[in-house]
């Protein structure tokens, strides 16, 4: 996985040609995940389950949900 930028509430990077964007406004909010394929199609676009509380868990959810 290639990381472009990351913080406690944000991640942007690439994995297997897909672009991964993960964001949340406040610590108590759920993460919003968008994973797009090389051709621009969406592989994942939605809220992560509320039980996901860290950026590490959100990245795993993005990969699982996008089947990467």
LOVEX-716707 format. One record per residue: residue in three letters; z, x, y of N, C-alpha, C in turn. Coordinates in steps of 0.05 Angstrom, whole numbers, plus 5000, padded with zeros to 4 digits. Each point is the difference from the previous one (the first is absolute). Example, Ala and Ser with C-alpha at 12.3 -4.5 7.8 and 13.67 -1.06 7.14 Angstrom:
! residues 2
Ala515652644886500049825024500050185024
Ser498649935021500150165024501449855022
***
This chain:
! residues 68
Unk500050174977500049835023500050185025
Unk498249945018499850165025501349845022
Unk501950125013501649865021498850075028
Unk499449795015499050045028502449995019
Unk501849804996502449995016502049824985
Unk502650065005502149844987502650025016
Unk501649794996502749995011501649824982
Unk502349935009501749824984498949724997
Unk498449915020498949735000497049995001
Unk498750234995497150015002498950214980
Unk497649934989498650204984497049955003
Unk498550215003497149995000498950244985
Unk498349944980498950224984497849904982
Unk499150174982497849944982500850074972
Unk498949854981500550064972497549904984
Unk498850174985497649944984497949865017
Unk499650095024498049895018500849755015
Unk502349884994500949765014501850085023
Unk500049855021501850045023502449824997
Unk502350115004502549854998501550005026
Unk500649755010501649975024502449824994
Unk502350105006502549854995501650015026
Unk501049765008501549985026502249804997
Unk502150035016502049795005501150055028
Unk500749785013500950005027502950115002
Unk501849874985502850075000501050064972
Unk502250134998501150084974500549764982
Unk500749785010500649764984497549854991
Unk497750065012497549864994498850104974
Unk498449844986498450104978497750175009
Unk498950164983497750175006497549834998
Unk498050055017497449894998498150224990
Unk498549944979498350204987497149925001
Unk498450195008497049965000498950244985
Unk498449954979498650214986497149925000
Unk498250185011497249945001498450214983
Unk498049914987498250174984498150155019
Unk498650194988498050155016497949825013
Unk499349784987497949825010501149805020
Unk502650025006501349825020501349754988
Unk499649964974501349764987503050044998
Unk501449785001502950004998500950004971
Unk501750204993501250014973502849885000
Unk501350005023502649895004500349935030
Unk500949765006500449925028502249795000
Unk502450095005502249815000502750125002
Unk502149835000502750095002501050104973
Unk501450225001501350104976502449824993
Unk500849994975502449844994502550105016
Unk501749825007502450075016501850214988
Unk500050024973501850194987499050295004
Unk497650045010499050275006501150085027
Unk501850205000501450075025499450285011
Unk498450164986499450275010497050045000
Unk499150195016497250065002498950104973
Unk501750154985499350104974499449774981
Unk501749805000499549764983497649855009
Unk499549995026497749855011497450144992
Unk500050275000497650144991499449954970
Unk502149994984499749944971498949714997
Unk501049825016499049724999497149985009
Unk499250165020497250005009498250104978
Unk500750214986498450114979499949814976
Unk502249874993500149814978498349755007
Unk500549895024498649765008497050045003
Unk499150245008497250065004498750104974
Unk501650034980499250104973498850285003
Unk501350175015499250285003501750174982
***
